[in-house]
Amino acid sequence: MYEKNIGTKQKALRINLDRRIYGSFAEIGAGQETAAMFFKAGGSSGTIAKTMSAYDMTFSDSIYGVEESGRYVVESRLVKMLSKEYSLLEKRLAEKRGSETTFFAFANTVVALNYQKTNDAHGWIGCRFQLSPQSGYNDVIIHVRMLDNENVVQQQALGIIGVNLIYGAFYYAKSPETLVLSLMDDLTPDRIQIDMIRFSGPDFADVDNRLMSLHLVRNGFTDAALFGPDGQVLQPSEALYKKNILVMRGRLRPVTNVQMDMIENGVKQFKAEHDVDENRVVSIAELTLHNLKSSDQSIDEKDFLDRVDILCSMGQTVMISNYLEYYKLVAYLARLTRLKIGLVVGIPNLEYIFEEDHYEFLPGGILESFATLFSRKVKLFVYPTLRNDAVYTCNEFELSPTMEPLFQYLVRNDKIEDITDYNEENLHISTDRVLEMIQQGEDGWEQMVPERVAQRIKDYCLFGYPCEVDYVPIGQQVRQKQEEQLTPDSQ
């Protein structure tokens, strides 16, 4: 049961008094705040086998090995820390107390706010642990962004989330959703954000990490989460670092021929830009929380995974976000890359963007939002639509007399451009109509979606297609393959 009102000190004390739990702490980059909280809670000798912090790079490399990237605040470093510390626990203590102890190794590698307050404070935090003596281990790994404006306060937040992670690992493991929720106990998203989480191990064999990413966004712990075509969750700032990013937003329920045409031709036109390196382009299909919600504002998790599985099968990187307004999405992406960003939009999206009522809450109104949306390295690629049996493009785009000059300014300054290479035969396709046909078992919808999509919908009964199947989601397939490839030594 989730104990919402239990404090950080009480969590640490409960773990200290639980004689089954015993482990090591390795913390690099912002003090040893998590271990310190266990010491301060009392009874820490019942929990702590060792604490350490190898701040010097030479010492760190000697203990954990050299990183090929030369960076230290990366997931690969965290995994090496967890592996090293956990293996030492088993090697040195398994014979003495392994039959009655659930071992754990907690580690973090972080960079906190510097003296000039000019850096992006972030870090990797993880816990490797057993749920029963002599059993296999599990990992829970998270990436955080620290937003407090003082180094010492950031350290305190790290200590709190570290305690929350260890407590959740041992007391909420049977409910991963509860574990995710508990990570922010005694914290708020304006202090620290969790933009990636990954569960692995025998006790999490049925956990879909993409679903856990959805919980992060839905709970407000981050505004966006990312995962790749292989079903793996990605840390956005690493996956999109120094990339040209092209985003297409939609309900994608399911992805149709017209949407694939938008993506493919949008990518082609984006790569042709003089300031875009085609070898650095990442195309993203974005799902907003708004587009995931049903009429009663709930989110059908299976429906979400159905959409994602289709997109992954088409080789797409997928983002879920809480950015209803495009300018907020651009502001987020601009923090991750300094290279050019493109947005593929349809005419209805363009009309939404130019609706002044959507920006009444901003002091500067629509102009304030456009200052971000159409910043120096952002461009909109507009896909045509079919209206009254005629193709409707930017040339036919109608605005009020007060807004028309602004639109023309953006067009003439290469901020808005029509997608010129498109398949007119696809323009009649309606995603809502395709979904209706699928659910009612009507014929003909197969010609409105890519062949691979149609086959996958039929094979796995997606989107309410009338059939029955035992379906293993892509995320679970990936974890199963990884666990099969683990060597005995790594276990």
N, C-alpha and C positions, 0 to 999 in steps of 0.2 A: 504493500500500500504506500502511495506517495505521501510523505510527511512534509507538507509545504512549509510549515512554520518552524521546522528544526533549523537551528543556526549552525554556522560553520564550526564553532568551537564544540558544539554538541555532537556534530558529525565526527569530528576528529577524535573526540573522547570515546564515542561508541566503538569506533574502529580500534582504538588503543586497548579497550577493555575486552575486545573479541580475540581470544587467545588463538583462534584458528588462523588469523590474518597476520602475515609477517612478510616484510619486503624491504626493498632498497629504493633510495631516492637519488637521482642524478639530475641536477638543475644547472643550466648554463645560460648566462646572459642577463639575469635580473635578480640576483640573490638566490637564496634558498628558502623562499617564502612558504612553499607548501610544507616542506619538512619542518620549518619553524612553527607552523600552526599545530602540528602534531606534538612537538616538544612543549609548546605553551599550554596545550589542553590537559597535560598530565597523563602519566602512565604510558609514555611513549616507548619505554623499553619493551613493552609487549608487542609493539608494531614494527619498530625500526631496526633493521639489521645493519644498515649503513646509509650515510648521506655523503654526497661528494659534489664537487663543482670544479671541473677542469677548465678554467677560464683561459689559460694560456693556450694558444693554438698548437704549439709543439706538444704540450702535454696531452691535449685533446686528441691530436692525430695519433700519438703513440698509444693511447688507450683504445680509441674507436676506429682508427684507420683514416686514411686521407680521402677526402671527397674529390671526385673527378672535376666537379664544377668549381672547386675552390671556395665554395660558400659553406657556411656553418648553420645558418638558420634555414634548413631545408628538411623535408620529410625523410630523405635518405639518412641524414645524420641522426634524426630521432630514432629511426628503426634500428640503426646500429647501436645506439645507446641502450635501447630496450633489450635487444638481443644479448649484448655483452653483460648487462647487469643481471638479467634473468638467468642466463647460463651460469654465472658465478654463484647465484643463490642455490641452484640445483646441485652444482658441483660440490659446494662446500657444506650445504645443510640438508640435502635430501636424505642422506643416511641417518643423520641425527634426529631430524624431526619431520621428514617428508611424509610419513604415514598419517600425521595428524595436523598438518599445516597446509593452508592454501597460500602459496607464494604469490608475490606481485613485484613488479618493477615499475616504478613511476619515473618518467623522464620529461624534461622540456628543454628546448633550445630556442631562445627568444632574443630579440633585440628590442630593448626598451627605449623610451624617449631620450635623445641625447641632450647635452647641456644647452645647445643652441635651439632645440626643439624644431629641428628641420627634417627629421627622418620619419619614416613610416614605421611605427612601432607594431610589431607582430611576432608571432611565434607558433611553434609546433609543440603540442602537448600530447602525451600518450600514456596509457597504462596497459601493461601485459600482466595477466592474472589467471589464476585457476579458480574454479568454483567449487571444486572438491579436491581433497588431497590426492596426489599422484595422477591427476587427470591432465589432459592436454591444455595448453594455454589459449587464451583469447586476447585479442587486441582491440582497444578503442582508441582511435587517434583523431584529434581535432586540430584545426588551424584557427587561430584567433587574431583579431585586430584590436589593439589596445588604444582607447580613445581619450583616457584621462590626460590632463594637461601637465601632470607632474610625474616624474620618474618614480618617486616613492609610492605614490598612489597607484600607479600601474603595477608595481610589485605586489601591493596588497591585493589587487584584483586577481593577479595571477595565482596568489596563494589560495584565494577563495575558490577559484574555478578548479584548481588542482585538487583540493579537498573534495569538491563536488564530484569530480570525475572518479576518484578512488571510491568514494562512498557509493556512487551510482553503480560502479562496476560490481561491487559485492552485494548490494542490497536491492538493485533495480534491474539486474541483468535479465530476469525473466520477462520484463516489459521494456524493450528498447525505447519505445515512445516516452515512457516515464523517465528513463535514464536521460534522454535528450532534454526533456523539460526541466529536470532537476539541475542541469549543468549551470543554469543561470540563477540559482537560489542565492539571495543576498547580493545580486548584481542586476544591472540594467543595461540594455543595448546601447545607451549613450556612454557607457563606460568600457564595455568590451563586446565584441561581436564574434560569433562563431560562423565562419563562412564555408567550412568543410567538416564532415564527420565520416569516419569509416569504421565499420564493425567487421571483425573477422574472427574465425576460430570455430571450434566444434559447437559451442553453445549458441552461436549466432548463424548457424548454417541456413536458417530460413529468413534471415534479415535481408531486405533489399535496401542497399545503401542509398539508392535514388529516392526511395520513400522517406528515408531519414533526412535527406536533403530537403524534401518538401516540408517536413516538420520544422526544420530550421527556419525556413522562410515564413511558414504559416504562423509560427510562434513569435515572429518578429526578432529572432536572434541574429538574422542577417537579412539583407534586402534581395540577395540573389545567390543562387547556387548553380553549379555547372557539372556536367558529366559528359563523357565522351561516347563515341559510337560503340565501344566495347562494353558499355555499362559501368565503367569505372567512374567514381566521383573524382572530380578534379578541383584543385585549389585555383581559383580564378586568376590571382595575380601571377602565379607561375605559368599556368596554361596559356595566358594571353599576353605575357610579357614580350614586348617588342614585336607584336603581331599587328597586321592590318586586319581589322575585324569588320565583318559584314553580318548584319543581323536582319532576320525576317521574323516578324511577330505574327501570331495567328492562333486560332483555336486548334487548327490542325486535327480535326476530329471527324474523319481521318485526313491525312495528307492526300491531296488530289493531284490530277495532272496539271491543273492550273497553278497550284502552289509549287510543284516541282519545277514548272516552267519559270516561275518567278525566281526561285532560288538559282537555278542553273544559268539563266540569262543575266540575272543580277550579278552573280559571281563573275561571269564572263566580262560584263561591262565594267565592273569594279576593278578587275585585274588589268584592264586596258588603261586605267588612269595613269598619268605620267608619274605620280608620286606614290604609287602602290607597287610593292615588291610581290609579284605573284607567288613567290616561294614562301612568303610569310603570311599568306591570307588564311584566316580561319572563318569559316562560314558557320553561323549559329542560328538554330531555330529556337525562338524564344516563346515560352508559355508564361503568361502572367497569372497571378492568383485570380485576378478578375475573370480571366477566360477559363479557369479551371472550375469556378464555382457554378453550381446549378441554381435553379430559381429560388431554392430555399437557403442559398448562401453556403451550403455544405459542399465538401469536395469528395467526390467518389474516387477513392484511392486506386481501385482497379482501372477505372476509366483513365486516370492519369497515367498509370503504367502502360495501358494499352497504347496511348498516344506516343509515349516515349519509346516503347518497343518498336513501333513502326518507324519512327524517326531514326532510331539507332540502326535498324536494319537497312536504312537507306544511306548510312554512312554519315549521319548528321551529329554534330555536337549540339547538345541541348542545354538551354538555360531556363530556369524558373526564376521569376522575379516578382517583386512587389512594386514595380515601377509602372503605374498606370500611364503617366505622362512620359512622352518620348524624351523630353529634355532631361528628365531625371535619369533615364537610362543612359543617355549620352554622357552625363556628368559622371556616372559610375564607370563607364567604359574608358573615359578619358583619364581616369585615375590609374587604370591598369596598363595603358599603352600611350605612347606619344605619337604613334603612327596614325595614318588616316583611318577614319571610321566611316562605314557606309550603312545606310538603312534602306532596305527594300520595303516599299509601302505600296498599297493599292490606292486608287482614287478615294475610296471612303475614308482611309486612314489620313490621307492628305487633307480632306475636308475637316476631319476631326482636329488635326493639328492647327488649322487656321481658324478654328472657332474661338472667338475671343472670350466667351463665357467660361471656358475651361481654365482661365488664368486670372479670374477676378480676385483670388486670394493672394496674388502676388502684388506687392507695392508697385512694381513696374509693368504689371499686366503682361500682355502677350509679348511685348518687346523684351521684357526681362527673361522670359523663357526662351525666346529666340536667340538671345545673346549666348546661351549655352548650347541650344540645339544646333544652331548653325555656326558653331565656332570655327576656327581657322581650318581645321582638318576634318570636317564632317560634311557628308553629302547625302542627299536623298535620291534614290533611284525609284521612279514611279512607274508601276505597272498599270497598263490601261484596264478599263472595265467596259462592259457592254451595257448600253442604256438605249432603250427604244430601238433595238436592233442596229445600233450604230456604235462604233468604237469611240470611247471617250478617253482623251489623253490630257496632258497639261495644256495643250492648245485650246481645249474646250472648257478648261477649268474656270468656273465662274465664282467671283468674289464680289463683295460689296465695293463701291467706289473708293472707300477709305482704305481697304486692304489690298486692292489690285496693284497699286504702285509697289507695295512691299513684296508681293509675290514676284512681280516682274524684276525687281532688284535682285532677288535671290536667284532667279533663273539666269539672268544676264551675268551674274557673278559666279556661275558654275556651282551653285549650291543645290539646285534641283534640276533633275534631268529625267526625261522619259526613257524607259527601257524600250529600245527600238526593235529589238529582235525578239519577237514573241509569236506564239502559235495562236492565231485568231480562233481556231476551232475549239480551243479550250475555254474561251471566255464565257461560254454559256453554262459552265459547270458551277453548281451551287453546292457547297460543302454540306449545308443543312439538308438538301434534297438527297445527296449521296448517303448520308447517315440514315435518313428515313427509309430509303430503299434497302439498305443493309439490314436494318432492324425488322423490317416487314417481310424480308425474304423475297423482294421483287427482283426481277431480272434486269440486267443492263447496267448496273452500277459498276461492274468490273471494268467496263470500257472507260470509266471516268477517273480511275486511279491507276497508278503504275502497276504493272503486272505483278511485281514482287509484293506490293502492298495487298493486292487482291488475294494472292495466295496465302499470305500470312494471316489475313483476316479470317479466311476459311479454315486454315489449319488450326488456328488457336482460338477460334470463336470470339474474336475481338469486336468491340463496339455493339454488343448485343446480337451478333450474327447467330441465328438459331442452330446451335449444335452443341456437343459436349466433348471436352478434351481435358486431359491432365496436362496442364501447361506450366512449365518452369520458366519464369521470367529471365531475361538476358542477364540481369545483375546476379541472380543466383547461379546461372550457368557459368559465369565468369569465376565466381568464388569457388565453385566445385572444381573447375579445371585447375585453379591455382593450388588448392589443397591437395589435389592428386599429384601435382608436380613437386610438392615439398619433400625434401629429403629427410631421412630420419634424424640427421644432425640438427636440422632447422627446427624440428619439433621439440 
